Amino acid sequence: MLSNKTNCGVCYSSTGTHIFVVFVMVLLVLAILFGNCISLAVFLGGKHFRTPQGYLKVSLAVADLALGVLVVPFSVYWELSLLLTNSTFLDWERGTSTGVSWYLCNVVGTVFAGCTLVSIATIFLLTIERSIAILKPLHKDSVITRRRTLMLIPLSWLTCYFLALSPMIFSHGAIVMEYDHCSRMCIYAPVSSTHAGQILLLFPAFDFSLLGGTLIINALSLATIHKCTRRRRMLAGKGHRLPRLSFSDIKATKTIGALTIIFTASFSPIAVFVVGSVIGYQWCTFSFFAFWILASNSCFNVIVYIVCDHHFRDGARKLLLLSPQDTLQSHNSTSQSAERSTPDIRCSEL
């Protein structure tokens, strides 16, 4: 997440382009706020989601919501300031290098980096939770508890924000946060041509380690589901008693798999940009698209939930169409009846 010092002729080619970019930023803010507020309302309002998996999804929604509340609006503020004052980026940067905006940029940049890491860590924890439910269904309730989940969530947030602050702490001032005129976000920037920027390679290494492990575990869980389904068909009618693997567990595993694939695709351009910047490449226009693709990922999760999770889909529909009291009652009753009517798939525990 290195800042570029090159000119970005494509990004600021005209006032019309600048206005269009700001308009897209505003739309992204609205999409992030709307989608994640719906997610939080559904997850916190229905008894069906008061589970370890539901708590982790709430943590993921809060991390995404932070981008819509603080990170993207700050970019909108900065870009509007440039438009309204008819200033160049360098003029505006000189006037705010020691002001309130400079301190806000440090906060905003840290929130962006920290929430990105939190999202990756939360998806990894969701994958672990689903893999235990699929691979060890008899041990699920004893291993995955609400207490342990509620302890892991704040621990993951503290760890991720420590990692987000570590480049500025351990570089001894060689790396700072600044508003980059290419990516149009507050990101890390080396203050000199030293090798301090190499510390930022820890981010793609850490992120892809978690994402790679997540993809492998998801693949193992899905392979187990496929194997379980085949075995159930072979043993149908023979009276074999096998541990239960519910349909909801299978759908949840596929949902987490979709979240992992989408986030990996959104984060990959950032990893390429960081590695290229440390090597010495200057990719101004590419950095703009890389960072904003990652930011746009914050409004994708609600779409995945709506497509893959019928409980969430029903809850969101009732939330938008009914009064709050009717929504809560009908959603809880629907979730309970759906759980009672959900067929169980039985397979042997690996």
PyMOL commands that set and color helices and strands:
alter all, ss='L'
color gray80, all
select helices_A, chain A and resi 15-45+47-49+52-85+89-96+100-135+137-143+146-170+195-234+247-279+284-299+301-308+310-321+324-341
alter helices_A, ss='H'
color red, helices_A
select strands_A, chain A and resi 175-180+185-190+244-246+344-346
alter strands_A, ss='S'
color yellow, strands_A
deselect
rebuild
show_as cartoon
